[in-house]
Amino acid sequence: MALALSSISALALITIFIIIQGAPIITEVGMFNFIFGMTWAPSQGEFGIFPMIVGSAAVTVGAVLVGVPIGICCAIFLSEFAPVSVRNFFRPAIQLLAGIPSVVYGFWGLLFIVPFIREHLGGPGLSILAASIILGIMILPTIISISEVSLLSLPRQYKEGALALGMTQWQAIRYVQLPAAKSGIVAAIVLGLGRAMGETMAVIMIVGNSVALPQSILDPVRTLTTNIGIEMGYAAGEHRQALFATGIVLFIVIMILNATAQYITRRK
């Protein structure tokens, strides 16, 4: 009980510290002006984070669009089609992706993805698209692992009954197994959302860090996490409080995503 409470206490202390540090600037500026303000200029007393909220949402949605189809297809392949030898090779390799430092992903994206986008699609290369591709790769281990476990945990009678009724193997997967494993797959997607939303280092390197509303996926943006990572080292006074307030917003969003994933997983 004491060990369990210690972990909860650490989370509670972090939460209280962030709220104490960030709440004064929210009270002074106003919640609406802070969240929906369009200008981030701490030296001039402007603390609007709406462009960064849009940037975070765009990058996160892009990562899901890149990672989810690939992740679910990989999970289906590993659970239903792959021979045992292939499965035993790919599972550790996929899990190894989760252990690679995010700065390595960012460096790889800076060397290959960004120049490719700049030369073939236009723009500066440092963009929503580049960050979406890198984050889509980074969330693959989460989506693949949880989706595969969800498919493997289904009773074999589901597939055998579908095949006995005349379905092909793919029809059994498409119309029986995927719907039955839907709660686990959705939970995997939501957890992937949380991972993409909270990533910092790789995104700092390839997203461009421009505090402006994007007009296309080839435009640079700044996310909530990159804003904190870039400016916390030299911020002071109200500027520092505004960064902690940004952390409050990010903390609430990620907590909602995690709670949603747990609710979906436990519901079925």
C-alpha positions in Angstrom: 0.0 0.0 0.0 2.8 2.4 0.9 4.6 1.7 -2.4 1.4 2.1 -4.4 0.6 5.4 -2.6 4.2 6.6 -3.2 3.7 6.5 -7.0 0.3 8.2 -6.7 1.9 10.8 -4.4 4.6 11.6 -6.9 1.9 12.2 -9.6 -0.1 14.3 -7.2 3.0 16.4 -6.3 3.8 17.0 -10.0 0.2 18.0 -10.7 0.1 20.4 -7.7 3.5 21.9 -8.6 2.4 22.6 -12.2 -0.9 24.1 -11.1 0.7 26.4 -8.5 3.3 27.6 -11.0 0.9 28.1 -13.9 -2.4 29.1 -12.4 -1.5 32.8 -11.6 -0.9 33.7 -15.2 -4.1 32.0 -16.3 -6.0 34.0 -13.7 -4.3 37.2 -14.8 -4.7 36.8 -18.5 -7.9 34.9 -18.4 -8.6 31.3 -19.5 -10.3 32.3 -22.7 -7.6 34.7 -23.8 -4.8 32.3 -22.8 -6.3 29.3 -24.8 -7.7 31.2 -27.8 -5.2 34.1 -28.0 -3.4 34.3 -31.3 -0.2 36.0 -30.2 2.7 34.5 -28.2 5.0 37.4 -27.3 6.1 37.0 -23.7 8.3 40.1 -23.8 5.2 42.1 -24.7 2.9 40.4 -22.2 1.0 38.4 -24.9 0.4 34.8 -23.9 -1.9 33.3 -26.5 -1.3 29.6 -27.2 -4.1 28.8 -29.8 -1.6 28.5 -32.8 0.4 26.0 -30.7 -2.8 24.1 -29.9 -3.6 23.9 -33.6 -0.1 22.9 -34.3 -0.2 20.1 -31.7 -3.6 18.9 -33.1 -2.4 18.9 -36.7 0.8 17.0 -36.0 -1.0 14.5 -33.8 -3.8 13.8 -36.3 -1.1 13.5 -39.0 0.8 11.0 -36.9 -2.4 8.9 -36.4 -3.2 9.0 -40.1 0.3 7.7 -40.9 0.7 5.2 -38.0 -2.7 3.7 -37.5 -3.2 2.0 -40.9 0.3 0.7 -40.9 0.1 -0.4 -37.3 -3.2 -2.3 -37.6 -2.1 -4.0 -40.8 1.1 -5.1 -39.1 -0.9 -6.4 -36.2 -3.2 -8.4 -38.5 -0.2 -9.8 -40.4 1.6 -10.9 -37.2 -1.5 -12.4 -35.5 -3.0 -14.1 -38.6 -0.7 -14.6 -41.5 3.0 -14.6 -40.4 4.8 -17.9 -39.8 6.1 -18.5 -36.4 9.7 -17.8 -37.4 8.7 -14.5 -39.1 6.6 -13.5 -36.1 9.5 -14.2 -33.6 11.8 -12.0 -35.7 9.4 -9.1 -36.2 8.0 -8.8 -32.6 11.4 -7.9 -31.0 12.3 -5.7 -33.9 9.0 -3.7 -33.5 9.5 -3.4 -29.8 13.0 -2.2 -30.4 11.5 0.9 -32.1 10.1 1.9 -28.7 13.6 1.9 -27.2 15.2 4.1 -29.8 15.8 7.7 -28.3 13.5 10.3 -29.8 16.5 12.5 -30.8 17.6 9.7 -33.1 14.2 9.8 -34.9 14.5 13.6 -35.1 18.0 13.4 -36.5 17.0 10.8 -39.1 14.0 13.0 -40.1 16.2 16.0 -40.4 18.6 14.2 -42.7 16.2 12.3 -44.9 12.5 13.3 -44.5 12.9 17.1 -44.4 15.2 17.3 -47.5 12.9 14.9 -49.4 9.8 17.1 -48.7 11.7 20.3 -49.5 12.9 18.9 -52.9 9.8 17.1 -54.0 6.8 18.8 -52.4 8.1 22.3 -51.8 8.2 24.5 -48.7 10.9 24.7 -46.1 10.8 20.9 -45.4 10.4 21.6 -41.7 6.7 21.1 -41.5 3.6 19.3 -40.2 4.1 16.5 -42.7 7.7 15.8 -41.6 6.7 15.7 -37.9 3.6 13.5 -38.8 5.8 11.0 -40.5 8.3 10.7 -37.7 5.6 10.6 -35.0 3.7 8.0 -37.0 6.7 5.8 -36.9 7.3 6.4 -33.2 3.7 5.4 -32.2 3.9 2.1 -34.3 5.1 -0.1 -31.4 2.2 1.0 -29.2 -0.4 0.4 -31.8 1.0 -2.8 -33.1 1.6 -4.4 -29.7 -1.8 -3.6 -28.2 -3.7 -4.4 -31.4 -2.0 -7.7 -31.8 -2.7 -8.7 -28.3 -6.4 -7.7 -28.8 -6.6 -9.9 -31.9 -4.8 -12.9 -30.3 -7.0 -12.7 -27.2 -10.2 -13.4 -29.2 -11.6 -16.9 -28.8 -10.6 -19.2 -31.8 -14.3 -20.1 -32.2 -14.9 -16.7 -33.7 -12.6 -17.3 -36.7 -13.5 -21.0 -36.9 -17.2 -20.3 -37.0 -16.8 -17.6 -39.7 -14.7 -20.0 -41.8 -17.3 -22.8 -41.3 -20.0 -20.5 -42.6 -18.1 -20.0 -45.9 -16.1 -16.9 -45.3 -12.6 -16.5 -46.6 -9.8 -15.8 -44.1 -9.8 -12.1 -45.0 -13.6 -11.9 -44.6 -13.3 -13.5 -41.2 -10.7 -11.0 -40.2 -12.6 -8.0 -41.7 -16.1 -8.8 -40.5 -15.7 -10.8 -37.4 -12.3 -10.4 -35.7 -11.6 -6.7 -36.2 -15.1 -5.7 -34.9 -14.7 -8.1 -31.9 -11.2 -6.6 -31.1 -12.4 -3.0 -31.7 -12.2 -1.8 -28.1 -8.5 -2.9 -27.8 -7.6 -1.4 -31.2 -9.3 1.9 -30.3 -7.5 2.0 -27.0 -4.2 1.5 -28.9 -5.0 4.4 -31.1 -5.9 6.6 -28.2 -2.6 5.7 -26.4 -0.8 6.4 -29.7 -2.5 9.8 -29.7 -1.1 10.5 -26.2 2.4 9.5 -27.2 2.3 11.7 -30.3 0.9 14.6 -28.3 3.5 14.4 -25.6 6.6 14.0 -27.8 9.1 16.9 -27.7 12.7 16.3 -28.9 12.1 14.8 -32.3 9.4 17.3 -33.0 11.6 20.3 -32.0 14.1 19.2 -34.7 11.7 18.8 -37.7 8.5 20.8 -37.1 10.0 24.3 -37.8 8.8 26.0 -34.6 6.9 28.8 -36.2 4.2 30.4 -33.9 1.5 30.9 -36.6 -1.6 29.1 -37.9 -0.6 26.7 -40.7 -2.2 27.0 -44.1 -1.1 23.5 -45.3 0.7 20.4 -44.1 3.9 21.8 -45.6 3.9 24.8 -43.3 6.1 24.9 -40.1 4.3 25.1 -36.7 5.1 25.0 -33.1 3.5 22.5 -30.7 2.8 22.9 -27.0 5.6 20.6 -26.0 8.2 22.2 -28.3 7.2 25.6 -26.9 8.0 24.5 -23.4 11.2 22.7 -24.4 12.5 25.6 -26.4 11.8 28.5 -23.9 11.9 27.0 -20.5 15.7 27.3 -20.3 15.7 31.1 -20.3 12.1 32.0 -19.2 11.5 33.9 -16.0 8.6 35.6 -14.2 5.3 35.7 -16.2 7.0 34.0 -19.1 7.9 31.0 -17.0 4.4 30.9 -15.5 2.9 30.9 -19.0 5.0 27.9 -19.9 3.8 26.0 -16.8 0.2 27.0 -17.8 0.9 25.5 -21.2 2.0 22.4 -19.3 -1.4 22.4 -17.5 -3.3 22.4 -20.8 -1.1 19.6 -22.2 -1.4 17.6 -18.9 -5.2 17.8 -19.0 -5.4 16.8 -22.7 -3.1 13.7 -22.2 -4.9 12.7 -19.0 -8.2 12.8 -20.9 -6.7 10.7 -23.7 -5.3 8.1 -21.2 -8.6 8.0 -19.3 -10.5 7.5 -22.5 -8.2 4.6 -23.5 -8.7 2.9 -20.1 -12.5 3.4 -20.3 -12.7 1.9 -23.8 -10.5 -1.0 -22.8 -12.5 -1.9 -19.7 -15.9 -1.4 -21.3 -15.7 -4.7 -23.2 
